[in-house]
Amino acid sequence: MTRDNIPEIRTYSGSSFTEITFSLDLEKFKMVALDQDILAVFSRRDVEIAACTRGVKVLVRGEGLSWKPTRMRI
């Protein structure tokens, strides 16, 4: 997290969008792979983002998350 790369900026003429990707430094966290608990946390955050951002397409591993708004009662 202390190392960064120079952003890669290039001309694009297709439809407008923002793509966010990241690569976790598993070695820094002394991990070989992501375990099921971590993947579950990431999946939950993906669903929360899809639910909270109307009109934004959220893709996980190339597949879209569909979310139909529901009324929440507290």
C-alpha positions as CSV (number, residue, x, y, z in Angstrom):
1,M,0.0,0.0,0.0
2,T,3.0,2.3,0.1
3,R,4.0,1.6,-3.5
4,D,2.0,3.1,-6.4
5,N,2.2,3.1,-10.1
6,I,2.0,5.9,-12.6
7,P,-1.6,5.9,-14.0
8,E,-2.1,4.6,-17.5
9,I,-4.1,7.2,-19.4
10,R,-5.0,6.7,-23.0
11,T,-7.5,8.1,-25.5
12,Y,-10.8,6.2,-25.6
13,S,-13.7,6.8,-28.0
14,G,-16.2,4.2,-26.8
15,S,-19.1,4.8,-24.4
16,S,-18.3,6.5,-21.1
17,F,-17.7,4.4,-18.0
18,T,-15.4,4.0,-15.0
19,E,-13.8,0.7,-14.2
20,I,-12.2,0.0,-10.9
21,T,-9.9,-3.0,-10.4
22,F,-7.4,-3.9,-7.8
23,S,-4.9,-6.6,-7.1
24,L,-4.4,-7.5,-3.5
25,D,-0.8,-8.0,-2.3
26,L,-1.3,-11.4,-0.8
27,E,2.3,-11.7,0.2
28,K,2.1,-8.5,2.3
29,F,-0.8,-10.1,4.3
30,K,1.1,-13.5,4.5
31,M,-1.6,-15.2,2.4
32,V,-1.4,-17.6,-0.5
33,A,-5.0,-17.1,-1.6
34,L,-8.1,-15.4,-0.5
35,D,-10.1,-17.5,1.9
36,Q,-13.9,-17.9,1.9
37,D,-14.4,-15.5,4.7
38,I,-12.7,-12.7,2.9
39,L,-14.5,-13.5,-0.4
40,A,-17.8,-13.4,1.6
41,V,-17.0,-9.9,2.9
42,F,-16.1,-8.7,-0.6
43,S,-19.3,-10.2,-2.0
44,R,-21.4,-8.5,0.6
45,R,-19.8,-5.1,-0.2
46,D,-20.5,-5.8,-3.9
47,V,-24.2,-6.3,-3.1
48,E,-24.3,-3.2,-0.9
49,I,-22.8,-1.1,-3.7
50,A,-25.3,-2.5,-6.2
51,A,-28.2,-1.8,-3.8
52,C,-27.1,1.8,-3.0
53,T,-26.2,3.1,-6.4
54,R,-29.2,3.3,-8.7
55,G,-28.3,3.2,-12.4
56,V,-24.8,1.8,-11.8
57,K,-24.0,-1.6,-13.2
58,V,-21.9,-3.7,-10.8
59,L,-20.0,-6.6,-12.2
60,V,-18.4,-9.4,-10.2
61,R,-16.1,-11.7,-12.0
62,G,-17.7,-10.5,-15.3
63,E,-21.3,-11.2,-14.2
64,G,-23.8,-8.4,-13.3
65,L,-25.5,-8.1,-10.0
66,S,-29.1,-7.4,-10.3
67,W,-30.9,-5.7,-7.5
68,K,-34.5,-4.8,-7.2
69,P,-35.1,-2.0,-4.7
70,T,-37.2,-2.9,-1.7
71,R,-38.6,-0.9,1.1
72,M,-36.6,-1.1,4.2
73,R,-38.2,-0.8,7.6
74,I,-36.3,0.1,10.7
